[in-house]
Amino acid sequence: MAKVRIQNFSISVDGFGTGEGQTLEDPFGHAGHRLHDWFFPIGMFGPPGPEGIDLALARFGWDAVGAEIMGRHKFGPQRGPWPDDGWEGWWGDEPPFHTPVFVLTHHPRPSIEKEGGTTFHFLDASPEEALRRAQEAAGEKDVRIGGGVDLVRQFLAADLVDEMHLVIVPLVLGRGERIWDGLEGIESRFRVESVATPSGVVHQMWSRTRD
């Protein structure tokens, strides 16, 4: 059965999924790349790194995914109406998704088709409507909720998530966007399993329990 999943989502020990002050040069604000230092050495998108739990779980995050939903600020740092500058997001000519990607924004624009099977579609829609569109595109495969933090909170608050893989990084950011704001008690909906790895991170697997 197809699922709605959050995968490989890194947060600090104080619960921040991104830092403060996002810019074109610093997509994660003052956090820089520190939330993802565990990810780069494993070689998901480059030369293979050492086999281990980090790599195995990261790979799983890309298995059987037929569509992705992301917030506008995961696509780029712009606010308000889109500037007519020809820039097409942080993801380059061949993004790693290789599926339809639905970008939620209050300012829809024409779709952007990239190499490798990724097409960005821009929707002004509720989480429920965006999920319906993504599920239609994904067919029998899963839909991944890609972030950023505000988008993840919206889908969790709407109780639309079946599985969530959080990576807790030994880092205190102190400021930015916190994933848990407004979600008090959400753990009661899930079964949670954790595993620590030699890289210093803790992987938490949240699986929705249904009555």
Secondary structure, 3 states (H helix, E strand, C coil): CCCEEEEEEEEECCCEEECCCCCCCCCCHHHCCHHHCCCHHHCCCCCCCCCCHHHHHHHHCCCCEEEEEEEHHHHCCCCCCCCCCCCCCCCCCCCCCCCEEEEECCCCCCCEECHHHCEEEEECCCHHHHHHHHHHHHCCCEEEEEECHHHHHHHHHCCCCCEEEEEEECCCCCCCEECCCCCCCHHHHEEEEEEECCCCCEEEEEEECCC
